[in-house]
Amino acid sequence: MDPEILFKVTVMKHLTRFIVLSFLLLSVAPLWANNSAVVLTYHRVGEDSVPSTNVRVEQFEEQLDYLEKNNFNVWPLVKILDAYDQGETLPPRTVAITLDDAYLSVYLEAFPRLQARNFPFTVFVSTDSVDKRHKGYMSWSQLKALKDAGVTIANHSKSHPYMVRYLEGEDEKSYRQRIRDEIELAQQRLVDELGVTPKLFAYPYGEYSEEVMAVVGALGYVGIGQHSGAIDEQSLRLALPRFPINEQYSNINDIALKLKTYPMQLESQSIIDPVWLGKQAPQLEILLGNSVTGLAELACYASGQGRMNIEWLDRKAGHFAIQAAKSLSGGRHRYTCTAPDKARRYQWFSQLWIVPPPDSVPSDRTE
């Protein structure tokens, strides 16, 4: 059987109520609070004309200073994942820094500031932007200088497409082949120009779907999103969360709170696929793990709509349902749930939702 089909059939059962996630997770006993890491992601640094994807230089320096002064252990993302694979325990306050798209400001502004503090980081590259010498992007020689300095360079696709969208007239087979090509052709360019490159894949725009995860998994990559949350050895390797940082979300107190988060343990959730085509907002049912504490202060939010009502189906078992009050408009949305532990560190869960344009969805998949 085609490995992608086998992977999809075995792993992705998003239409089944209460998908048990244990077969997607490592069997190591959870160390929820002390074996987690927070991954931060940036795009541009010091490009003030594009605030939605930029942090100002002074904001970036303040955040790096906070990490340094508070003794955070800044590790490469690959080192964190390798530690999990080896069953090792991370030191407290472990953080990874990533930057997407290979903008020139990463080389000019971020790199010297990170290098001065000996902070490792990862740059995710969409190779067409480099090959075509797009204005405002790094060159291969600049990327090689980063690689030679110990920076991890990894895959962000060939052309940076909206990967959950079908092209006009595209069937499932040709769609899946296009997604494979986006990943594998970009990986080959990275290898050709820079040598050995880890099989990490950051989804363009942070968008992924059941179908895209199936391709990424079959090709042997770790899939990395932009939905918020921390990671640990139990995290789904096809959709690792990161906290995206930009000018609006750069308040140092908010970042300090996020740096102290760890993953909320879930036994199951009723929907995994982020792509949502329903007329009403999705209702998500969650069964929490036994280690989750602070249920009296559990709070869930829908992006752009505020706090959601929690319908307890079985409070003692940690079984509840949430649904945004209004339908989801086109684009990206999130449901986020948090609960404080006794040390006032927040357990964090975030579910991405994507409402694609109607003309990018096959007619047999619309309601």
Secondary structure, DSSP 4 states (H G I P E B T S, - for coil): --HHHHHHHHH--TTSSSEE-GGGS--SPP-TTTS-EEEEEE-EES-TT-GGGEE-HHHHHHHHHHHHHTT-EE--HHHHHHHHHTTPPPPSSEEEEEEES-BHHIIIIIHHHHHHTT---EEEE-HHHHHTT-TTB--HHHHHHHHHTT-EEEE--SS---TTPPPTT--HHHHHHHHHHHHHHHHHHHHHHHS----EEEPGGG---HHHHHHHHHTTPEEE--S---B-TTS-TTSB--EE--STT--HHHHHHHHT-EEPPEEEES----B---SSPPEEEEEE-TT---GGG-EEEETTTEEPPEEEEETTTTEEEEE-SS---SEEEEEEEEEE-TTSPEEEEEEEEEE--GGGS-GGG--
